[in-house]
Amino acid sequence: MNISSAGNLSRVSTSLRTFTLISQLQRNTLDIFELEQRISSGREILSISDDPIAAERITRMLKSLDSQDQILLNLRHADSQLAAADASITEITDLLNEAARIASEQSGSLQSADERASQAVIIDGIIDQLTNVANREFQSQYLFGGRQTDSPPLNTRLGRVTFVGDRGDRRTLVNREFTLPFNVTVDSLLQLRRDVVGGTSNFVVELDPNVRLADLNGAGDRGVTPGPIRVTEGGPGITFDVDLSAAATLGDAIALFNDTAATAGSSITLGINPADPTTLRLQAGPLSSIQVQDIGGNSTAADLGIRSSSSVGAPLIGSNVNRRITQTTPLSAIEPSGLSLPNGVTIKNGDLNATVDFTGAATIQDVLNRLNGTDVGIYAAINDHGDGIQIENLIAGTELIIGENGGTDAARLGIKTLNGETLLSSLNGGRGVHPGTGDDFRITDSNGVSFGVDISGAATIQDVIDAINAAAGVAGSTLAADISPSGGGFRLTDLGGPNPISVDNLGNPVAQELGILGTGTTTELDGEIVGSFKQSGIFTALYRLRDALIADDSSEITEAGSDIQRIQKDVINILGQVGARSKDMQDRLLQTEDAVAATQALLSEVRDVDFVEAVTRFQQAQTALQASLQTGATSLNLSLFNFLG
């Protein structure tokens, strides 16, 4: 009985032994399978559940590698673009060296007209070659085309080289938060834009609630930075702060101010000044005064022109906040009383002519569209300060003159070629005017009244006009001077007597330099063109040299050569900048490649399998599986005792 009891206690059922063996075999098989997967894939971690922390690190490193790989592509692309630009600019310097050599050799007095004419043909060839290099493609993109890479930046459709490209920088991401430009635009490379005509109108624009604060130059001409201001209403003794940081438009700022004032129990209200809609006005009760201050180091109140105070019962009137014009600015909002353009303007650019009609124009964009639609090689835009329209001559070597079409529209738009502020030194192609001592020229009006004019102290067009009109007044003449309606010279007008108006030099060529030497009619002497606008840059200099060679003009050849030498220096400077950018890109490329290698090494440590260890573990798992199979074969060897009891 005791023996039987002991035997029963130590006995294990066949089903339990079978279940245990199967479980062990499954674990062994799973271990072998996972090790086979690690060895075949080379990865230590096959799923997130294997090691969640390590899996998260792997995910972060993979994202970092993706970003670094993209930056590597960016840097390699930028470096190849800069290398191509470097090679092309080197070609350009060689062409300019050849042009400068010709100018130097032909500037003397020993060369014949035929020899100079033959050299002019070579200059034409240089212009063509230079145009081809400037229009060069690299990797199916125009190398010097700015952001407009699918069309050439130069063409000759209007007879001479014309700039039609984009001026924008192409930038590339060189780290996670920083971009660098990697292109050169043809206008900066060849100096095709330095000056513009116009932009002298200084438009004064009315305010409205929808104007963005970003479109205000501010009372201090430094923009408007929204921030907190402090307001005190004297009388009730109420002080409150208004935070305008969230304001995007002037209407937002007004609403924030008035809501805060009402909440504080103040009677002060803010609005656009109806008497002068370029300013703001604060109004309070009849027994209250107003004071507005900036706080926290901000300048918001000053920018809005309201950092001031008022006496009891008086409104606080701000200063002009200088609203910038934008493309959507209505002409009716331009002071005083709107901008009316009933007559239009005339444009002459070389042999191209156009008359621009502004009938129906309602906004600044309408005006720009009419000007840019003339197809005479100009580009009209809002100037950088946002207070006028400027016009650029896109055609190399042509004279651009903008004048009136029977009215004053060009002057009102501020785009007339000459204006009162034009410097005398800019006239006659930059040769200027050279007054002497005493009277420089003599004018005889239609009634025979003669008087001398001294312009020795004159620096601008308006100075000359004032000097002529003052001398006429002293002499009792009815003659008056102003700018010619054509826009490029001076005009003398009189009431009309028996004699034609005439102008004579007095010992120097000033009258000729001013374009008024000679005889007019009894009512008018419309002077010659002495002021025009030419595109700056190498093509204008080359055309000038070519024309001077054909004309056999030594002085013009010398001046054209000087222009070319000046631009040569600019091109060499840009070549140096391109080299510096390329060096920077290469340095960043090496640094990024090192960073990629370091990240890959760290990723390998976390993610990749140790093959020696994995093979050892695989062999151990195989041994364990074989042992389990042998044990199972022995333990499951049934005998008669398995069926007893």
C-alpha positions as CSV (number, residue, x, y, z in Angstrom):
1,M,0.0,0.0,0.0
2,N,2.8,2.4,0.9
3,I,4.7,1.5,-2.2
4,S,1.7,2.0,-4.4
5,S,1.1,5.4,-2.9
6,A,4.7,6.6,-3.5
7,G,4.5,5.4,-7.1
8,N,1.4,7.4,-7.7
9,L,2.9,10.6,-6.3
10,S,5.9,10.6,-8.6
11,R,4.1,9.7,-11.7
12,V,3.6,12.3,-14.6
13,S,0.8,11.9,-17.1
14,T,1.7,11.3,-20.7
15,S,-0.4,14.3,-21.8
16,L,1.5,16.7,-19.5
17,R,4.8,15.4,-20.7
18,T,3.7,15.7,-24.3
19,F,2.5,19.3,-23.7
20,T,5.7,20.2,-22.0
21,L,7.8,18.7,-24.8
22,I,5.8,20.5,-27.5
23,S,6.1,23.8,-25.7
24,Q,9.8,23.4,-25.5
25,L,10.1,22.4,-29.1
26,Q,8.1,25.5,-30.1
27,R,10.4,27.8,-28.1
28,N,13.4,26.2,-29.7
29,T,12.0,26.5,-33.1
30,L,11.0,30.1,-32.6
31,D,14.5,30.9,-31.3
32,I,16.0,29.4,-34.4
33,F,13.5,31.2,-36.7
34,E,14.2,34.6,-35.1
35,L,18.0,34.0,-35.2
36,E,17.7,33.0,-38.9
37,Q,15.7,36.3,-39.5
38,R,18.4,38.4,-37.8
39,I,21.2,36.7,-39.7
40,S,19.5,37.0,-43.1
41,S,18.3,40.6,-42.6
42,G,21.3,41.8,-40.6
43,R,19.0,43.5,-38.1
44,E,19.1,43.0,-34.4
45,I,15.6,44.4,-33.8
46,L,12.9,42.8,-36.0
47,S,9.9,44.6,-34.4
48,I,9.2,47.4,-31.9
49,S,8.2,44.8,-29.2
50,D,11.8,43.4,-29.3
51,D,13.1,46.7,-27.7
52,P,10.8,49.7,-27.7
53,I,13.5,52.2,-26.6
54,A,16.0,51.0,-29.2
55,A,13.3,51.0,-31.9
56,E,12.5,54.7,-31.1
57,R,16.2,55.6,-31.3
58,I,16.4,53.8,-34.7
59,T,13.4,55.7,-36.0
60,R,14.9,59.0,-35.0
61,M,18.3,58.1,-36.6
62,L,16.6,57.0,-39.8
63,K,14.7,60.3,-40.0
64,S,18.0,62.1,-39.4
65,L,19.6,60.2,-42.2
66,D,16.8,61.0,-44.6
67,S,17.3,64.7,-43.8
68,Q,21.1,64.5,-44.1
69,D,20.8,62.6,-47.4
70,Q,18.5,65.3,-48.8
71,I,21.0,68.0,-47.7
72,L,23.8,66.0,-49.4
73,L,21.8,66.1,-52.6
74,N,21.2,69.8,-52.2
75,L,24.8,70.6,-51.5
76,R,26.0,68.5,-54.5
77,H,23.5,70.1,-56.8
78,A,24.5,73.6,-55.6
79,D,28.2,72.9,-55.8
80,S,27.8,71.7,-59.4
81,Q,25.8,74.8,-60.3
82,L,28.4,77.0,-58.8
83,A,31.2,75.2,-60.6
84,A,29.4,75.7,-63.9
85,A,28.8,79.4,-63.1
86,D,32.5,79.7,-62.2
87,A,33.5,78.3,-65.6
88,S,31.1,80.5,-67.5
89,I,32.1,83.7,-65.6
90,T,35.7,82.9,-66.5
91,E,34.7,82.9,-70.1
92,I,32.9,86.2,-69.6
93,T,36.1,87.8,-68.1
94,D,38.1,86.6,-71.2
95,L,35.5,88.3,-73.5
96,L,35.7,91.5,-71.5
97,N,39.5,91.4,-71.6
98,E,39.3,91.3,-75.3
99,A,36.8,94.2,-75.5
100,A,39.0,96.3,-73.1
101,R,42.0,95.5,-75.2
102,I,40.3,96.8,-78.3
103,A,39.1,99.9,-76.6
104,S,42.6,100.6,-75.3
105,E,44.3,100.1,-78.7
106,Q,41.7,102.1,-80.6
107,S,41.6,105.1,-78.2
108,G,44.7,106.8,-79.7
109,S,44.9,109.1,-82.7
110,L,46.9,106.8,-85.0
111,Q,44.1,104.4,-85.9
112,S,42.2,104.8,-89.2
113,A,38.5,104.9,-89.6
114,D,38.6,101.7,-91.6
115,E,40.6,99.9,-88.9
116,R,38.1,101.1,-86.2
117,A,35.2,99.9,-88.3
118,S,36.7,96.5,-88.6
119,Q,37.1,96.3,-84.8
120,A,33.5,97.2,-84.4
121,V,32.6,94.0,-86.2
122,I,34.6,92.1,-83.5
123,I,32.7,93.9,-80.8
124,D,29.5,92.7,-82.3
125,G,30.8,89.2,-82.1
126,I,31.8,89.7,-78.5
127,I,28.2,90.9,-77.8
128,D,26.8,87.7,-79.4
129,Q,29.2,85.5,-77.5
130,L,28.5,87.2,-74.2
131,T,24.7,86.8,-74.8
132,N,25.2,83.1,-75.5
133,V,27.2,82.6,-72.3
134,A,24.7,84.5,-70.2
135,N,21.9,82.3,-71.7
136,R,23.8,79.1,-71.0
137,E,21.9,76.0,-69.8
138,F,23.2,73.6,-67.2
139,Q,21.3,70.4,-66.3
140,S,18.4,71.7,-68.4
141,Q,18.1,74.9,-66.5
142,Y,19.3,78.4,-67.4
143,L,22.3,79.0,-65.3
144,F,21.9,82.8,-64.8
145,G,18.1,83.0,-65.0
146,G,17.4,83.4,-61.3
147,R,14.2,81.5,-60.3
148,Q,13.0,81.6,-63.9
149,T,15.1,78.6,-65.0
150,D,13.0,77.5,-68.0
151,S,13.5,80.5,-70.3
152,P,16.6,82.5,-71.3
153,P,17.2,85.7,-69.3
154,L,18.3,87.7,-72.4
155,N,16.9,88.1,-75.9
156,T,17.3,90.4,-78.9
157,R,13.6,90.5,-80.0
158,L,13.5,94.3,-79.8
159,G,16.7,94.8,-81.8
160,R,19.3,94.9,-79.0
161,V,20.1,92.7,-76.0
162,T,17.1,92.9,-73.7
163,F,16.9,91.6,-70.1
164,V,13.8,89.5,-69.6
165,G,14.9,87.3,-66.7
166,D,14.3,87.0,-63.0
167,R,16.3,88.6,-60.3
168,G,15.5,86.2,-57.5
169,D,18.0,84.1,-55.6
170,R,17.8,80.3,-55.7
171,R,18.5,79.0,-52.2
172,T,19.1,75.5,-50.9
173,L,18.8,74.0,-47.5
174,V,22.3,73.4,-46.1
175,N,21.2,72.3,-42.7
176,R,17.9,71.7,-40.9
177,E,17.3,75.5,-40.4
178,F,19.6,77.4,-42.8
179,T,19.5,78.1,-46.5
180,L,22.2,79.7,-48.8
181,P,21.9,81.1,-52.3
182,F,23.7,79.1,-55.0
183,N,23.0,81.1,-58.1
184,V,24.1,84.3,-59.8
185,T,21.6,86.3,-61.8
186,V,22.6,87.8,-65.1
187,D,21.6,91.3,-64.1
188,S,23.9,91.3,-61.1
189,L,26.7,89.6,-63.0
190,L,26.7,92.0,-66.0
191,Q,25.5,95.0,-64.0
192,L,22.3,95.4,-66.0
193,R,20.4,97.3,-63.3
194,R,21.8,100.1,-61.2
195,D,19.5,103.1,-61.7
196,V,15.9,103.6,-62.6
197,V,13.9,106.5,-63.9
198,G,11.0,107.9,-61.9
199,G,9.9,107.1,-58.4
200,T,9.9,110.8,-57.5
201,S,6.2,111.4,-56.9
202,N,6.2,110.7,-53.2
203,F,2.6,109.6,-53.2
204,V,0.6,110.5,-50.1
205,V,-2.1,107.8,-49.6
206,E,-5.2,108.0,-47.4
207,L,-5.7,105.4,-44.6
208,D,-8.5,102.9,-44.5
209,P,-9.3,100.2,-41.9
210,N,-8.3,97.4,-44.3
211,V,-4.7,98.6,-44.8
212,R,-2.1,96.2,-43.3
213,L,0.2,97.6,-40.6
214,A,3.0,96.0,-42.7
215,D,2.0,98.4,-45.5
216,L,2.7,101.5,-43.3
217,N,6.1,103.1,-43.4
218,G,5.2,104.6,-40.0
219,A,5.6,108.2,-38.7
220,G,9.3,107.6,-38.2
221,D,9.7,106.0,-41.7
222,R,10.8,102.7,-40.0
223,G,7.6,100.7,-40.3
224,V,5.1,99.8,-37.6
225,T,5.9,97.2,-35.0
226,P,2.7,96.2,-33.1
227,G,3.1,96.1,-29.4
228,P,1.7,97.5,-26.1
229,I,1.0,101.2,-25.5
230,R,-0.1,103.0,-22.4
231,V,-3.0,105.6,-22.5
232,T,-4.0,108.0,-19.8
233,E,-7.3,110.0,-19.8
234,G,-6.7,113.0,-17.7
235,G,-9.8,114.2,-15.8
236,P,-11.2,110.9,-14.7
237,G,-7.7,109.7,-14.1
238,I,-8.0,106.5,-16.0
239,T,-4.9,104.7,-17.3
240,F,-5.0,101.5,-19.4
241,D,-2.6,99.5,-21.5
242,V,-3.5,98.3,-25.0
243,D,-1.6,95.4,-26.5
244,L,-1.7,95.7,-30.3
245,S,0.6,92.7,-31.0
246,A,-2.3,90.7,-32.5
247,A,-3.3,93.5,-34.9
248,A,-2.7,92.7,-38.6
249,T,-4.6,95.7,-40.1
250,L,-5.3,99.2,-39.0
251,G,-8.9,98.3,-38.4
252,D,-7.7,95.5,-36.0
253,A,-5.6,98.1,-34.1
254,I,-8.5,100.5,-33.9
255,A,-10.9,97.8,-32.7
256,L,-8.5,96.5,-30.0
257,F,-7.9,100.1,-28.8
258,N,-11.5,101.0,-28.5
259,D,-12.6,97.7,-26.9
260,T,-9.8,98.0,-24.3
261,A,-10.7,101.7,-23.6
262,A,-14.4,100.9,-23.1
263,T,-13.6,98.0,-20.8
264,A,-11.4,100.3,-18.7
265,G,-14.2,102.9,-18.5
266,S,-12.5,105.5,-20.6
267,S,-14.2,107.8,-23.1
268,I,-11.2,107.8,-25.5
269,T,-11.8,106.5,-29.0
270,L,-9.3,106.0,-31.8
271,G,-10.1,106.4,-35.5
272,I,-8.8,107.7,-38.8
273,N,-8.7,111.5,-38.8
274,P,-11.5,112.7,-41.2
275,A,-9.8,116.1,-41.6
276,D,-6.5,114.4,-42.7
277,P,-7.0,110.8,-43.5
278,T,-3.3,110.1,-43.6
279,T,-3.3,110.4,-39.7
280,L,-5.0,108.9,-36.7
281,R,-7.1,110.8,-34.2
282,L,-7.9,110.1,-30.5
283,Q,-11.0,111.8,-29.2
284,A,-12.2,112.0,-25.5
285,G,-14.8,113.9,-23.5
286,P,-14.9,117.7,-23.2
287,L,-13.3,117.6,-19.7
288,S,-10.6,115.1,-20.5
289,S,-7.0,115.3,-21.8
290,I,-5.2,112.4,-23.6
291,Q,-1.6,111.1,-23.2
292,V,-0.2,108.1,-25.2
293,Q,3.1,106.5,-24.3
294,D,5.2,103.5,-25.5
295,I,6.0,100.9,-22.8
296,G,8.4,98.0,-22.5
297,G,10.9,99.5,-24.9
298,N,8.5,99.4,-27.8
299,S,7.9,102.1,-30.4
300,T,4.3,101.3,-31.4
301,A,2.8,104.6,-30.4
302,A,5.6,106.5,-32.1
303,D,5.3,104.4,-35.2
304,L,1.5,105.1,-35.4
305,G,2.3,108.8,-34.9
306,I,0.3,109.1,-31.7
307,R,3.0,109.2,-29.0
308,S,1.9,112.6,-27.8
309,S,-0.6,114.4,-25.5
310,S,-3.5,116.8,-25.9
311,S,-4.9,119.6,-23.8
312,V,-8.3,119.3,-22.0
313,G,-11.1,119.0,-24.5
314,A,-8.9,118.8,-27.5
315,P,-8.3,115.7,-29.7
316,L,-4.9,114.1,-30.1
317,I,-4.0,114.4,-33.8
318,G,-1.3,112.0,-34.9
319,S,1.4,112.3,-37.6
320,N,1.3,110.9,-41.1
321,V,1.9,107.2,-40.9
322,N,3.0,107.1,-44.5
323,R,0.9,104.4,-46.1
324,R,2.8,102.6,-48.8
325,I,1.2,102.2,-52.2
326,T,0.5,98.6,-53.2
327,Q,-0.8,97.1,-56.4
328,T,-4.4,97.3,-55.1
329,T,-4.1,100.9,-53.9
330,P,-7.0,102.8,-55.5
331,L,-6.0,105.9,-57.4
332,S,-8.8,107.7,-55.6
333,A,-7.0,107.2,-52.3
334,I,-3.9,109.2,-53.4
335,E,-3.8,112.7,-52.0
336,P,-4.8,115.3,-52.7
337,S,-8.3,114.4,-54.1
338,G,-7.2,111.3,-56.0
339,L,-4.8,110.7,-58.8
340,S,-6.5,111.7,-62.1
341,L,-4.6,110.7,-65.3
342,P,-6.7,112.1,-68.2
343,N,-4.0,112.6,-70.8
344,G,-1.5,109.7,-70.6
345,V,2.3,109.7,-71.2
346,T,4.7,109.2,-74.1
347,I,7.5,106.8,-74.1
348,K,10.5,106.7,-76.5
349,N,13.1,104.0,-76.1
350,G,15.6,104.1,-78.9
351,D,13.6,103.6,-82.1
352,L,10.5,102.3,-80.2
353,N,7.7,104.7,-79.3
354,A,4.4,104.3,-77.4
355,T,1.6,106.5,-76.0
356,V,0.1,105.2,-72.8
357,D,-3.6,105.9,-72.2
358,F,-4.8,105.5,-68.5
359,T,-8.5,105.8,-69.3
360,G,-10.4,103.5,-66.9
361,A,-7.4,102.8,-64.7
362,A,-8.6,102.5,-61.1
363,T,-5.6,101.1,-59.2
364,I,-1.9,101.3,-59.1
365,Q,-1.8,97.8,-60.7
366,D,-3.9,99.2,-63.6
367,V,-1.3,101.9,-64.2
368,L,1.6,99.4,-64.1
369,N,-0.2,97.1,-66.5
370,R,-0.7,99.9,-69.0
371,L,3.0,100.9,-68.8
372,N,4.3,97.3,-69.0
373,G,2.0,96.5,-71.9
374,T,3.6,98.9,-74.3
375,D,6.2,96.4,-75.5
376,V,9.0,99.0,-75.7
377,G,11.4,97.3,-73.4
378,I,10.5,98.9,-70.1
379,Y,9.5,97.5,-66.7
380,A,7.4,99.6,-64.3
381,A,7.1,98.7,-60.7
382,I,6.5,100.2,-57.2
383,N,9.7,101.6,-55.8
384,D,11.4,100.1,-52.7
385,H,10.1,102.8,-50.4
386,G,6.5,102.3,-51.6
387,D,5.8,105.9,-52.4
388,G,6.2,106.0,-56.2
389,I,6.5,104.2,-59.5
390,Q,9.9,103.6,-61.1
391,I,10.7,102.5,-64.6
392,E,13.6,100.4,-65.8
393,N,15.0,100.4,-69.3
394,L,15.5,96.7,-70.2
395,I,17.2,97.3,-73.5
396,A,20.9,97.8,-73.5
397,G,22.3,100.9,-75.1
398,T,19.0,102.7,-75.9
399,E,17.9,106.1,-74.6
400,L,14.7,106.0,-72.6
401,I,12.7,109.2,-72.5
402,I,9.3,109.6,-70.8
403,G,7.3,112.7,-71.3
404,E,3.8,114.2,-71.4
405,N,1.0,113.6,-73.8
406,G,-0.5,117.1,-73.7
407,G,-1.0,117.1,-69.9
408,T,0.9,116.5,-66.7
409,D,0.3,112.8,-66.1
410,A,4.0,111.9,-66.3
411,A,4.9,114.5,-63.7
412,R,2.0,113.4,-61.4
413,L,3.1,109.8,-61.7
414,G,6.7,110.9,-61.0
415,I,8.0,109.1,-64.1
416,K,9.1,112.0,-66.3
417,T,12.7,111.6,-67.3
418,L,13.8,114.9,-66.0
419,N,12.5,116.4,-62.8
420,G,13.5,119.3,-60.6
421,E,15.8,117.1,-58.5
422,T,17.7,115.7,-61.5
423,L,21.4,116.4,-61.0
424,L,23.1,118.5,-63.8
425,S,26.1,116.1,-63.5
426,S,23.8,113.3,-65.0
427,L,23.0,115.2,-68.2
428,N,24.6,114.6,-71.5
429,G,25.3,110.9,-70.8
430,G,27.0,111.7,-67.5
431,R,29.3,114.4,-68.9
432,G,27.3,117.1,-67.0
433,V,27.3,120.8,-67.4
434,H,30.4,123.1,-66.9
435,P,29.5,126.7,-65.9
436,G,32.2,129.3,-65.9
437,T,32.6,132.6,-64.0
438,G,29.9,135.2,-64.4
439,D,27.0,134.9,-66.9
440,D,27.1,131.6,-68.8
441,F,24.6,132.4,-71.6
442,R,22.3,135.2,-72.8
443,I,18.6,134.8,-73.5
444,T,16.6,137.2,-75.7
445,D,12.9,137.0,-75.3
446,S,10.2,137.6,-78.0
447,N,10.1,141.3,-77.1
448,G,13.8,141.8,-77.6
449,V,14.6,141.9,-73.8
450,S,18.1,140.3,-73.3
451,F,19.5,139.1,-70.0
452,G,22.4,137.0,-68.9
453,V,22.1,133.9,-66.7
454,D,24.7,132.7,-64.2
455,I,24.3,129.0,-63.1
456,S,27.6,128.7,-61.3
457,G,25.9,127.6,-58.1
458,A,23.4,125.3,-59.8
459,A,23.4,121.6,-58.9
460,T,20.0,120.4,-60.2
461,I,17.5,121.0,-63.0
462,Q,15.4,123.1,-60.7
463,D,18.4,125.3,-59.8
464,V,18.8,126.1,-63.5
465,I,15.1,126.8,-63.9
466,D,15.1,129.1,-60.9
467,A,18.2,130.9,-62.1
468,I,16.6,131.6,-65.5
469,N,13.3,132.7,-64.1
470,A,15.0,135.0,-61.5
471,A,17.2,136.6,-64.2
472,A,14.1,137.1,-66.4
473,G,12.3,138.8,-63.5
474,V,15.1,141.2,-62.8
475,A,15.2,142.1,-66.5
476,G,11.5,142.7,-66.7
477,S,11.0,139.8,-69.1
478,T,7.9,137.7,-69.4
479,L,9.9,134.6,-70.4
480,A,9.7,131.5,-68.2
481,A,11.7,128.3,-68.0
482,D,10.5,124.8,-67.2
483,I,11.1,121.1,-68.2
484,S,10.1,120.3,-71.8
485,P,6.9,118.3,-72.1
486,S,8.9,115.7,-74.0
487,G,10.6,115.0,-70.7
488,G,14.3,115.1,-71.8
489,G,15.2,118.8,-71.9
490,F,14.5,122.4,-71.0
491,R,11.8,124.6,-72.4
492,L,11.6,128.4,-72.6
493,T,8.2,130.0,-73.2
494,D,7.0,133.6,-73.6
495,L,3.7,135.4,-74.2
496,G,4.6,136.0,-77.8
497,G,6.2,139.2,-79.2
498,P,7.5,140.2,-82.6
499,N,10.8,138.3,-82.3
500,P,11.7,134.6,-81.9
501,I,13.2,133.5,-78.6
502,S,17.0,133.0,-78.8
503,V,19.9,131.8,-76.6
504,D,23.6,132.5,-77.1
505,N,26.7,131.2,-75.3
506,L,28.8,133.7,-73.4
507,G,32.3,132.3,-73.5
508,N,31.5,128.7,-72.6
509,P,29.3,125.9,-74.0
510,V,26.7,125.9,-71.1
511,A,23.8,126.8,-73.3
512,Q,24.7,124.0,-75.7
513,E,25.1,121.6,-72.7
514,L,21.7,122.6,-71.5
515,G,20.2,122.0,-75.0
516,I,18.8,125.5,-75.4
517,L,21.4,127.1,-77.7
518,G,19.7,128.5,-80.8
519,T,16.5,130.1,-81.9
520,G,12.9,129.1,-81.3
521,T,9.5,130.6,-82.1
522,T,8.0,133.8,-80.7
523,T,6.3,131.7,-78.0
524,E,8.6,128.8,-77.3
525,L,12.1,127.3,-77.5
526,D,11.8,123.6,-76.9
527,G,15.4,122.5,-76.1
528,E,17.2,119.4,-77.3
529,I,17.2,116.2,-75.3
530,V,20.0,116.4,-72.7
531,G,18.7,113.9,-70.2
532,S,17.7,110.3,-70.9
533,F,18.0,107.0,-69.1
534,K,20.2,104.2,-70.3
535,Q,20.5,100.7,-68.9
536,S,23.8,100.4,-67.1
537,G,26.0,97.4,-67.6
538,I,28.3,95.7,-70.0
539,F,26.1,95.5,-73.1
540,T,25.4,99.3,-73.0
541,A,29.2,99.8,-72.7
542,L,29.9,97.4,-75.6
543,Y,27.2,99.1,-77.8
544,R,28.8,102.4,-76.9
545,L,32.2,101.2,-77.9
546,R,30.9,99.7,-81.1
547,D,29.1,102.9,-82.1
548,A,32.2,105.0,-81.2
549,L,34.4,102.8,-83.3
550,I,32.0,103.2,-86.3
551,A,31.8,107.0,-85.7
552,D,35.6,107.2,-85.4
553,D,35.2,109.1,-82.1
554,S,38.3,108.8,-79.9
555,S,36.8,110.4,-76.8
556,E,33.8,108.1,-76.9
557,I,36.0,105.1,-77.4
558,T,38.0,106.1,-74.3
559,E,34.9,106.6,-72.2
560,A,33.4,103.3,-73.3
561,G,36.7,101.6,-72.4
562,S,36.5,103.1,-69.0
563,D,33.0,101.7,-68.6
564,I,34.2,98.2,-69.6
565,Q,37.1,98.3,-67.2
566,R,34.8,99.4,-64.3
567,I,32.4,96.5,-65.1
568,Q,35.4,94.1,-65.4
569,K,36.2,94.8,-61.8
570,D,32.6,94.0,-60.8
571,V,32.6,90.7,-62.7
572,I,35.9,89.7,-61.1
573,N,34.4,90.4,-57.7
574,I,31.4,88.2,-58.5
575,L,33.8,85.5,-59.7
576,G,35.5,85.7,-56.3
577,Q,32.1,85.5,-54.5
578,V,31.1,82.4,-56.6
579,G,34.4,80.8,-55.6
580,A,33.8,81.5,-51.9
581,R,30.3,80.1,-52.1
582,S,31.6,77.0,-53.8
583,K,34.2,76.6,-51.1
584,D,31.6,76.9,-48.5
585,M,29.4,74.4,-50.2
586,Q,32.3,71.9,-50.5
587,D,33.1,72.4,-46.8
588,R,29.5,71.8,-45.8
589,L,29.4,68.8,-48.1
590,L,32.4,67.2,-46.3
591,Q,30.9,68.1,-42.9
592,T,27.5,66.5,-43.8
593,E,29.2,63.4,-45.2
594,D,31.0,63.0,-41.9
595,A,27.8,63.5,-40.0
596,V,26.1,60.9,-42.2
597,A,28.9,58.4,-41.5
598,A,28.7,59.0,-37.8
599,T,24.9,58.6,-37.8
600,Q,25.2,55.4,-39.9
601,A,27.8,54.0,-37.4
602,L,25.6,54.8,-34.4
603,L,22.6,53.3,-36.2
604,S,24.5,50.2,-37.0
605,E,25.4,49.8,-33.3
606,V,21.8,49.9,-32.3
607,R,20.1,48.2,-35.3
608,D,22.6,45.8,-36.9
609,V,23.2,42.3,-35.7
610,D,26.5,41.0,-34.4
611,F,27.0,38.1,-36.8
612,V,29.5,36.2,-34.6
613,E,27.2,36.4,-31.6
614,A,24.1,35.6,-33.7
615,V,25.8,32.5,-35.3
616,T,26.9,31.3,-31.9
617,R,23.4,31.7,-30.5
618,F,22.0,30.0,-33.6
619,Q,24.2,26.9,-33.1
620,Q,23.2,26.9,-29.4
621,A,19.6,27.0,-30.4
622,Q,20.1,24.1,-32.8
623,T,21.8,22.1,-30.1
624,A,18.9,22.9,-27.7
625,L,16.4,21.7,-30.3
626,Q,18.3,18.5,-30.9
627,A,18.5,17.9,-27.1
628,S,14.7,18.5,-26.8
629,L,14.0,16.0,-29.6
630,Q,16.2,13.3,-28.0
631,T,14.7,13.9,-24.5
632,G,11.2,13.7,-26.0
633,A,12.0,10.5,-27.8
634,T,13.2,8.9,-24.6
635,S,10.4,10.3,-22.3
636,L,7.6,9.4,-24.7
637,N,8.9,5.8,-25.1
638,L,5.6,4.1,-23.8
639,S,5.6,0.9,-21.8
640,L,3.1,-1.4,-20.0
641,F,3.3,0.8,-16.9
642,N,1.8,3.7,-18.8
643,F,-1.4,1.8,-19.1
644,L,-1.5,0.4,-15.6
645,G,-3.2,1.9,-12.6
